[in-house]
Amino acid sequence: MFLIYLTNIIFIIQANSLLDNYEYVMHGRVFSIKHIEKQNVEVQASFGGLLCRLRGEQAHVESLIVDMT
């Protein structure tokens, strides 16, 4: 099991930041949000060529918008 944290805040590297809580951090862009069934959505994002597709409940990704970095 893994934990993914999506945010629309660009962090400035500093001591004791949110970045310290994670082993790996990436910066990317949301390019697609699709409603797939009931309250479930599919979010597609690109992290410098590395593509990611997440599926889950809409409530967890309500703040995401297309072209969001």
N, C-alpha and C positions, 0 to 999 in steps of 0.2 A: 504494500500500500504506500502511496505517496501523497503529499500535500502540494497543491498548487495555489498560489496566491496571485490574483490579478488585480492590478491597480492602475489608475490613470495618473499617478504622481511620478514625476521623474525625480529620483533621489540624487542629492549631492552626496558624494562619498564623504562620510565623516565618522568619527568614533561613535559607537553605540547607536547605529541607525537600524532600521528595520531589516536591512540587508544582512546584518549579523546573525539573524535568526535562520538563515537558509544556506545550504551548501552550494547551490547553483542559482544564479540570477540571470535572466535574459531580458532584452528590450525588443519589442516587436510591434506589429500593427494588426489590428482586427480587420479582416477584409470581407467577412460574411457572417451573418447571423440568420439562421433559418429556424422557423417553428416547425417541429417535426411531428408532434402529437401531444394532445392535451396541454399540459404545462411544461413540456420538455422542449429544449432548443439545442441546436448544433451551432457551435461557434468555431470559425476557422480563422487562424492567425498565422502570420509569417514572422519568423525571427531571423531576419537576414538570410532567407532562403530555406531555413528549416521550417517546414509546415507543421502545424499542430491543429488537430480537430478535437474539440471537447464536446461531449454530450452530457446534458444534465438538466436539472430543474431550472426553469426560468428565473425563479427567485434568487438564484445564486449569481446571475449575470445581468441583472436589471440595469446596472449602471454602465454597461458596455455599449458602445456605438460603433458603427462601421467607420473605418478610417481613423479610429482612435489609436494613438500611439502610447 
